[in-house]
Amino acid sequence: MTDGEARSEGSNGRDDALSEDLDAVRDALVSWYEADHRSFPWRETDDAYAILVSEVMSQQTQLDRVVSAWRDFLDRWPTVEALAAADRADVVAFWSDHSLGYNNRAKYLHEAAEQVLAEYDGDFPETPEALSELMGVGPYTANAVASFAFDNGDAVVDTNVKRVLYRAFDVEDDDAEFERVAADLMPAGESRVWNNAIMELGGVACGKKPRCDEAGCPWREWCHAYQTGDFTAPDVPAQPSFEGSRRQFRGRIVRLLGEHDEMELDALGHRIRVDYSSDGEYGREWLRGLLSDLADDGLVKIEEGGDQTTAHLQ
């Protein structure tokens, strides 16, 4: 049996488990996103023109660098009509001056603005299919504009989303499978918040180097990678060192405390490590250090009572 076949067989069971918890999975991600997420100005608007500019600028350009360029661009050409009326050489020069790379993207953006005026009377089309007819607008960008401007898109499946799905739900490394699971996960008619949220998860908590506990990943309860310690992904071929790491044992603690209302210190220690000894190298002092880390992250509460120390999830 190949590795891909093994993952595929395992995924059937994961699909069943996921379907049972689907509402909880969705609610957890959206709540996590809405509680705190990176602030980008294009997330504060539903103007299709402004969103299209941000999406085109963001192609192979770091988002932090895009912010100032995006603002400068909209200051100079605030509407699709203004951009369509601009001299194309000026648009390309702006692109070059702001080091956005691939100047043909500026040319295509200008042509798309002209197309919106000529073919749609200045009103952007609202579906991914129609948006993809605009010059230089591929399927991903079309879906992003439909999602974020009109809340009318499909589930986004980019590299970050594939990494999240592969790790969290053991999805086979196959484009059709990624698209199927992504579509099943996304709540109907909520592409704006959902696509923002799952891309935020991939960018903040589930990057090539995962930050599960640090970023408070909302899917740890269901995540296959978090449970097994295998954080490989299609774009992360070399498995990070994990076996025996503090991250691994923190994950075990969170899972156990999720199954029990509370656990006494030594009982918890013996459950997470076979060589646990209260006074040994891997004993109470070591375990208290792990619990202290989790308490600092707001995940665990430690209570002292007489001769007994207990821990439970916050």
Summary of the structure (lengths in Angstrom):
residues: 314
radius of gyration: 23.6
end to end distance: 42.3
largest distance: 78.8
contacts: 958
relative contact order: 0.09
helix: 59%
strand: 5%
